[in-house]
Amino acid sequence: MESHAPAHLTRTAIQESKASPKHSVTPT
């Protein structure tokens, strides 16, 4: 299920990036 964790983080990162174009970098 390791690939599930990064997938969820990636999806959230995309949503955050779309909502905030200012934050181009993924918040770790």
N, C-alpha and C positions, 0 to 999 in steps of 0.2 A: 504493500500500500504506500510505498515511498513515492511512487509517481503520482499518487492522489494528492499528497500534501503540496508539492510544487505546483501542480495543476491549479489547485484552489488559490494559491498565492498569486499565480500568474493572472488568473481571472480577476482577482481583486485589484491587482496592480493595473490591469487594463482599464477597469472601471474607474479607478482613482485617477488614472492618467487622463481619461476622457473627461471626467468631471473637473479635474484641475490640470489644464495644459501647462501650467507653470511648473508642476512637478514632473519633469520628464524622467527623472531617476526613480527606480522602484524603491520605496521605503523598506529597508530591511528590518 
